[in-house]
């Protein structure tokens, strides 16, 4: 059996999230780029080693923990240093999608994409957030709502930390309660972020931020919690664990078992008795 080519790029795409793509390189020693530019926004994390980052006329020495940012049209390249190993994750975001998010976060709707002045940062929160987002996106068992919410949350954080605009969370508790009620009613379905937003008449970025502030958990976490509450009722009525897992909206019994124990510190079998 041949060993995998660590220098070969691995790409992640999801047809249900067409505005984002991910790329990973495990060993960048043989990966060299000429200066180039994209029509989308790019952000990446150096996950090991160090390299040279060319951005416009400048060259920077970047390392593990560095987050790099490229606006649409920015000329850039990232190359190895003296055959030293390095690895990274990159995310590519469609500019219209990110522009719309900027509008949701408080930028005037008549403005085009607002460019970032930051070329790179060692902000540990953004670095950890990017790694967490990448893990969620590439998780085959993560639901669409979880992935979409994670994208909105991370890029809202990027925007507010590096390119802030005057914006505050307004009081719209009745709309948030409408969102929560919609999740409760549809908790066994494969919900999409757009459906919740439409039911509550809120933008995705506002819903993600305000819902967590109001309820102490993300819409996806709220959904999972409601599924567990539904499962408890089903188990108490004597339903089979496998049937309950599917009825509650879980992908499989193993996922249901793990999640149930995380919520109740007991297995479904122990709870059912």
C-alpha positions as CSV (number, residue, x, y, z in Angstrom):
1,X,0.0,0.0,0.0
2,X,1.4,3.4,-1.0
3,X,1.8,6.1,1.5
4,X,-0.3,9.3,1.1
5,X,1.4,12.3,-0.6
6,X,1.6,14.8,2.3
7,X,2.4,17.6,-0.1
8,X,-0.8,17.0,-2.1
9,X,-3.6,19.4,-1.3
10,X,-6.8,18.1,0.3
11,X,-10.0,20.1,-0.6
12,X,-13.3,20.2,1.2
13,X,-16.5,21.3,-0.4
14,X,-20.2,21.0,0.4
15,X,-22.9,21.6,-2.1
16,X,-25.2,22.9,0.6
17,X,-22.6,25.6,1.5
18,X,-21.5,26.6,-1.9
19,X,-19.9,29.9,-0.7
20,X,-17.0,28.4,1.2
21,X,-14.2,26.0,0.3
22,X,-11.3,24.6,2.4
23,X,-7.8,23.5,1.5
24,X,-5.2,21.7,3.6
25,X,-1.5,21.0,3.1
26,X,0.2,18.7,5.6
27,X,3.7,19.2,4.3
28,X,4.4,22.4,2.4
29,X,8.1,21.9,1.8
30,X,7.5,21.2,-1.9
31,X,4.6,23.6,-2.3
32,X,5.6,26.8,-3.9
33,X,3.4,29.5,-5.2
34,X,4.1,32.2,-7.7
35,X,2.5,35.6,-6.8
36,X,-1.2,35.3,-7.5
37,X,-4.6,36.7,-6.5
38,X,-8.2,35.5,-6.1
39,X,-11.6,37.1,-6.6
40,X,-12.7,35.7,-3.3
41,X,-11.6,36.4,0.3
42,X,-9.1,34.0,1.8
43,X,-8.1,33.3,5.4
44,X,-5.7,30.7,6.6
45,X,-3.9,29.3,9.7
46,X,-0.4,28.0,9.9
47,X,-0.8,24.8,11.8
48,X,2.9,23.7,12.0
49,X,6.3,25.1,11.1
50,X,7.1,28.4,9.5
51,X,7.1,30.0,6.0
52,X,7.5,33.2,4.1
53,X,4.3,35.1,3.3
54,X,4.4,37.6,0.5
55,X,1.6,40.2,0.5
56,X,1.9,42.9,-2.1
57,X,5.4,44.4,-1.9
58,X,6.0,43.1,1.7
59,X,7.4,39.7,2.9
60,X,6.6,38.4,6.4
61,X,8.0,35.5,8.4
62,X,5.0,33.6,9.7
63,X,4.8,30.6,12.0
64,X,2.5,28.2,13.8
65,X,-0.4,30.2,15.2
66,X,-0.3,32.9,12.5
67,X,-3.6,33.7,10.7
68,X,-3.2,35.2,7.2
69,X,-5.8,37.3,5.4
70,X,-6.1,38.1,1.7
71,X,-8.7,40.5,0.3
72,X,-10.1,39.8,-3.1
73,X,-7.5,40.9,-5.6
74,X,-4.6,41.0,-3.2
75,X,-1.4,39.7,-4.8
76,X,0.2,37.1,-2.5
77,X,2.2,33.9,-2.1
78,X,3.3,31.7,0.7
79,X,6.5,29.5,0.4
80,X,8.7,27.3,2.5
81,X,11.9,28.4,4.2
82,X,15.1,26.4,3.4
83,X,13.1,23.1,3.0
84,X,11.6,23.4,6.6
85,X,8.3,21.6,7.0
86,X,5.1,23.6,7.5
87,X,1.4,23.0,7.2
88,X,-1.8,25.0,7.0
89,X,-5.5,25.2,6.5
90,X,-7.0,27.8,4.1
91,X,-10.6,28.9,3.8
92,X,-11.9,30.6,0.6
93,X,-15.1,32.7,0.9
94,X,-17.2,34.1,-1.9
95,X,-17.0,37.9,-1.8
96,X,-20.7,38.5,-2.2
97,X,-21.5,36.3,0.8
98,X,-19.0,38.0,3.0
99,X,-20.2,41.5,1.8
100,X,-23.7,40.5,2.8
101,X,-22.5,39.5,6.2
102,X,-20.7,42.9,6.6
103,X,-24.0,44.6,5.8
104,X,-25.8,42.5,8.4
105,X,-23.1,43.5,11.0
106,X,-23.8,47.2,10.5
107,X,-22.0,48.4,7.4
108,X,-24.1,50.6,5.0
109,X,-25.9,48.3,2.5
110,X,-24.9,50.5,-0.4
111,X,-21.2,49.9,0.2
112,X,-19.2,47.2,-1.5
113,X,-16.9,44.8,0.3
114,X,-15.0,46.5,3.0
115,X,-11.3,45.4,2.7
116,X,-9.3,44.3,5.7
117,X,-6.2,46.3,6.5
118,X,-4.7,43.4,8.5
119,X,-2.5,41.1,6.4
120,X,-1.7,38.6,9.2
121,X,-2.2,38.3,13.0
122,X,-1.1,36.1,15.9
123,X,-4.5,36.5,17.6
124,X,-4.9,33.2,19.5
125,X,-8.7,33.5,19.5
126,X,-8.9,33.8,15.8
127,X,-6.4,31.0,15.3
128,X,-8.3,28.6,17.6
129,X,-11.6,29.7,16.0
130,X,-10.4,28.9,12.5
131,X,-9.2,25.5,13.5
132,X,-12.5,24.8,15.2
133,X,-14.4,25.9,12.1
134,X,-12.3,23.7,9.9
135,X,-13.0,20.7,12.2
136,X,-16.7,21.4,12.0
137,X,-16.8,21.8,8.3
138,X,-14.9,18.6,7.6
139,X,-16.8,16.5,10.2
140,X,-18.9,14.1,8.1
141,X,-21.4,13.8,11.0
142,X,-22.0,17.5,11.6
143,X,-25.4,18.8,10.5
144,X,-25.9,21.6,7.9
145,X,-27.2,23.9,10.6
146,X,-24.1,23.4,12.8
147,X,-21.8,24.0,9.9
148,X,-23.6,27.1,8.5
149,X,-23.9,28.6,12.0
150,X,-20.2,28.0,12.7
151,X,-19.3,29.8,9.4
152,X,-21.5,32.8,10.3
153,X,-20.2,32.9,13.9
154,X,-16.5,32.7,12.9
155,X,-16.6,35.3,10.2
156,X,-18.7,37.7,12.3
157,X,-15.9,37.4,14.9
158,X,-13.2,38.0,12.3
159,X,-15.1,41.1,11.1
160,X,-15.8,42.5,14.5
161,X,-12.2,41.9,15.8
162,X,-10.2,43.1,12.8
163,X,-12.6,45.4,10.9
164,X,-15.1,46.7,13.4
165,X,-18.1,48.8,12.8
166,X,-20.4,50.5,15.3
167,X,-23.0,47.8,16.0
168,X,-24.8,46.7,19.1
169,X,-27.1,43.8,19.9
170,X,-30.6,45.3,19.9
171,X,-33.5,44.2,22.1
172,X,-35.6,41.9,19.9
173,X,-36.5,39.2,22.5
174,X,-39.8,38.4,20.9
175,X,-38.0,37.5,17.6
176,X,-35.5,35.4,19.4
177,X,-38.3,33.6,21.2
178,X,-40.0,33.1,17.8
179,X,-36.7,31.5,16.6
180,X,-36.6,29.2,19.7
181,X,-40.2,28.2,19.3
182,X,-39.6,27.3,15.6
183,X,-36.6,25.1,16.7
184,X,-38.7,23.4,19.3
185,X,-41.5,22.7,16.9
186,X,-39.2,21.4,14.2
187,X,-36.4,19.9,16.3
188,X,-36.6,16.4,14.8
189,X,-36.1,17.8,11.3
190,X,-32.8,18.7,9.5
191,X,-33.2,22.5,10.0
192,X,-31.4,25.1,7.9
193,X,-30.2,28.4,9.2
194,X,-32.2,30.2,6.6
195,X,-35.4,28.6,7.8
196,X,-34.9,29.7,11.4
197,X,-34.0,33.2,10.2
198,X,-37.1,33.4,8.0
199,X,-39.3,32.3,10.9
200,X,-37.8,34.9,13.2
201,X,-37.4,37.6,10.6
202,X,-33.7,38.1,11.6
203,X,-30.5,38.1,9.6
204,X,-28.1,35.1,10.1
205,X,-25.4,37.1,11.8
206,X,-27.7,38.8,14.2
207,X,-29.5,35.5,15.1
208,X,-26.3,33.7,15.8
209,X,-24.9,36.4,18.1
210,X,-28.1,37.5,19.8
211,X,-29.5,34.0,20.3
212,X,-26.4,32.9,22.2
213,X,-26.5,36.0,24.3
214,X,-30.1,35.5,25.1
215,X,-30.3,31.7,25.6
216,X,-26.7,31.0,26.5
217,X,-26.2,28.6,23.6
218,X,-26.1,28.6,19.8
219,X,-29.2,27.8,17.7
220,X,-27.6,24.4,16.9
221,X,-26.9,23.6,20.5
222,X,-30.5,24.6,21.3
223,X,-31.7,22.3,18.6
224,X,-29.6,19.4,19.9
225,X,-30.9,20.0,23.4
226,X,-34.5,19.9,22.2
227,X,-33.8,16.6,20.5
228,X,-32.5,15.2,23.7
229,X,-35.6,16.3,25.5
230,X,-37.7,14.7,22.8
231,X,-35.7,11.5,23.2
232,X,-36.2,11.5,26.9
233,X,-40.0,11.4,26.4
234,X,-39.7,8.7,23.8
235,X,-37.5,6.5,26.0
236,X,-39.8,6.9,29.0
237,X,-42.6,5.6,26.9
238,X,-40.7,2.4,26.2
239,X,-39.5,3.1,22.7
240,X,-36.5,1.2,21.4
241,X,-33.2,3.2,21.5
242,X,-32.5,2.7,17.8
243,X,-36.0,4.0,16.9
244,X,-35.7,6.9,19.2
245,X,-32.3,7.9,17.7
246,X,-33.8,8.2,14.2
247,X,-37.1,9.7,15.4
248,X,-35.2,12.4,17.3
249,X,-33.2,13.4,14.2
250,X,-29.8,11.9,14.9
251,X,-27.8,10.5,12.0
252,X,-27.2,7.2,13.8
253,X,-27.4,5.5,17.1
254,X,-23.8,6.0,18.0
255,X,-24.1,9.8,17.6
256,X,-27.3,9.7,19.7
257,X,-25.6,7.7,22.4
258,X,-22.7,10.1,22.7
259,X,-24.8,13.2,22.7
260,X,-27.3,11.8,25.2
261,X,-24.6,10.9,27.6
262,X,-23.0,14.4,27.2
263,X,-26.4,16.0,28.2
264,X,-27.5,13.6,30.9
265,X,-24.3,11.9,32.1
266,X,-26.2,8.6,31.5
267,X,-26.6,6.4,28.5
268,X,-30.0,6.0,26.9
269,X,-30.1,2.5,28.2
270,X,-29.5,3.6,31.7
271,X,-32.1,6.3,31.4
272,X,-34.7,4.0,29.8
273,X,-34.1,1.4,32.6
